[in-house]
Amino acid sequence: KAFSISNHLTRHYRTHSGEKPYQCNQCDKAFSHDSQLKIHLRKHTGEQEPFPCSQCDKAFPKSSHLKWHIMTHTGQKPYQCSHCDKSYSDNRQLLVHLRTHTSEKEPYLCIQCDKAFSESSHLECHIKTHT
């Protein structure tokens, strides 16, 4: 990937390095981005999530999360695979699916045991088993 702002490159690098410099002072959680920590801190303060769904009782920390959620009510799946008839409500789900059509099915590799994963979040959970 290419980035025009060096800060964006640094943030992106953390997705690969696993670096989480933003520590919650209320619990043991740490985050790779300050915005993630701000969202997390709402759990400790009891502050309401700022983006409520008008169709159910759920609320979300980001407008994009609400947008994805609303698609569960409408059934809308605008992200279509160009190789088959599958479609998704979330472009990240489509990106994971697209790997099934290539040799890059599990690009996230554990450096401790060489186990491979299809999503970075799955690798992050796995890495915790080594500690």
Backbone torsions as a table, in degrees:
resi	resn	phi	psi	omega
1	LYS	NA	152.6	177.4
2	ALA	-117.6	144.2	-178.0
3	PHE	-133.1	137.6	-179.7
4	SER	-85.3	-20.5	-179.7
5	ILE	-116.4	127.1	-174.4
6	SER	-60.6	-32.7	178.3
7	ASN	-61.6	-35.7	178.5
8	HIS	-67.5	-36.0	176.3
9	LEU	-64.4	-44.2	178.8
10	THR	-59.8	-45.2	178.7
11	ARG	-62.0	-43.1	-179.9
12	HIS	-64.9	-40.7	-179.9
13	TYR	-56.4	-36.4	-179.3
14	ARG	-62.4	-24.8	177.6
15	THR	-67.3	-26.1	179.1
16	HIS	-93.3	-36.9	-174.9
17	SER	-81.6	-23.3	-176.6
18	GLY	80.6	4.6	180.0
19	GLU	-63.5	133.0	179.9
20	LYS	-134.8	82.6	-174.0
21	PRO	-80.2	-8.0	-176.9
22	TYR	-101.1	103.6	-173.7
23	GLN	-98.4	134.3	174.4
24	CYS	-74.2	132.6	179.7
25	ASN	-86.6	2.1	179.6
26	GLN	-103.7	-23.9	-178.3
27	CYS	-150.2	-171.2	-174.5
28	ASP	-91.8	9.5	-178.5
29	LYS	-76.3	146.4	176.7
30	ALA	-134.2	154.7	-173.3
31	PHE	-136.0	153.1	-179.7
32	SER	-83.1	-18.6	-178.6
33	HIS	-130.8	143.7	179.4
34	ASP	-62.7	-32.1	179.2
35	SER	-64.9	-33.9	177.6
36	GLN	-66.4	-40.0	178.2
37	LEU	-63.8	-42.8	179.7
38	LYS	-59.9	-42.5	177.9
39	ILE	-63.5	-44.4	-179.3
40	HIS	-61.8	-40.0	-176.4
41	LEU	-60.5	-24.2	177.3
42	ARG	-60.5	-29.3	179.4
43	LYS	-64.7	-34.2	-178.9
44	HIS	-79.9	-31.7	-177.1
45	THR	-88.4	-16.1	-176.7
46	GLY	79.4	7.8	179.6
47	GLU	-64.4	137.2	179.1
48	GLN	-67.6	144.9	172.7
49	GLU	-66.3	139.2	-171.3
50	PRO	-78.7	-6.2	-176.6
51	PHE	-124.2	86.2	-179.5
52	PRO	-81.2	149.1	175.0
53	CYS	-82.0	134.9	-179.9
54	SER	-80.6	-8.2	-176.1
55	GLN	-107.1	-11.5	177.7
56	CYS	-152.5	-173.1	-174.8
57	ASP	-92.9	12.6	-179.6
58	LYS	-85.5	151.4	176.3
59	ALA	-137.9	156.1	-170.3
60	PHE	-134.1	152.7	-177.9
61	PRO	-77.0	-19.8	-177.9
62	LYS	-133.8	148.4	179.1
63	SER	-63.4	-32.6	179.2
64	SER	-66.0	-34.3	177.5
65	HIS	-66.9	-40.0	176.8
66	LEU	-63.6	-42.1	179.9
67	LYS	-58.6	-45.9	178.8
68	TRP	-63.5	-41.7	-178.8
69	HIS	-62.4	-42.9	-178.6
70	ILE	-57.2	-32.0	178.5
71	MET	-64.3	-21.6	175.9
72	THR	-71.2	-27.9	176.8
73	HIS	-79.4	-37.3	-175.3
74	THR	-88.8	-20.6	-176.0
75	GLY	78.2	6.7	-178.6
76	GLN	-67.4	133.1	177.8
77	LYS	-136.2	81.0	-173.1
78	PRO	-77.7	-10.4	-176.2
79	TYR	-97.3	102.2	-173.3
80	GLN	-100.0	133.9	174.4
81	CYS	-71.7	134.7	-179.7
82	SER	-83.2	-5.7	-178.0
83	HIS	-105.3	-20.0	-179.2
84	CYS	-150.5	-170.9	-175.2
85	ASP	-92.5	10.4	-180.0
86	LYS	-74.9	145.2	174.9
87	SER	-140.8	157.7	-172.1
88	TYR	-139.0	154.4	177.1
89	SER	-84.4	-15.2	-176.0
90	ASP	-126.2	129.2	-178.7
91	ASN	-64.8	-26.2	177.4
92	ARG	-66.8	-37.3	176.8
93	GLN	-63.8	-39.9	178.0
94	LEU	-63.1	-43.3	-179.7
95	LEU	-60.6	-41.5	177.0
96	VAL	-63.7	-44.0	179.2
97	HIS	-61.3	-41.6	-177.3
98	LEU	-57.0	-28.4	178.6
99	ARG	-64.8	-22.7	178.6
100	THR	-68.1	-17.7	178.8
101	HIS	-95.2	-1.2	-178.7
102	THR	-126.0	-179.4	177.2
103	SER	-83.0	-2.1	-176.4
104	GLU	-96.6	53.4	-176.2
105	LYS	-70.3	-36.6	-177.3
106	GLU	-135.4	79.7	-174.0
107	PRO	-81.6	-8.8	-176.3
108	TYR	-98.1	110.5	-171.4
109	LEU	-109.1	132.2	174.9
110	CYS	-76.3	125.8	-177.7
111	ILE	-78.5	-10.0	-179.9
112	GLN	-91.0	-31.4	-176.8
113	CYS	-136.1	2.6	177.9
114	ASP	67.1	14.3	174.4
115	LYS	-73.3	140.6	-176.2
116	ALA	-111.0	150.6	-177.3
117	PHE	-135.9	152.3	-178.9
118	SER	-83.2	-20.1	-179.0
119	GLU	-132.6	144.5	-178.3
120	SER	-62.8	-34.1	-180.0
121	SER	-65.4	-33.4	177.1
122	HIS	-68.2	-39.1	176.4
123	LEU	-63.3	-43.4	-180.0
124	GLU	-58.4	-44.0	177.9
125	CYS	-63.4	-41.3	-179.7
126	HIS	-63.4	-43.1	-177.7
127	ILE	-56.4	-33.8	179.5
128	LYS	-63.4	-22.7	179.3
129	THR	-72.7	-16.1	179.7
130	HIS	-85.6	-10.7	-177.4
131	THR	-100.3	NA	NA
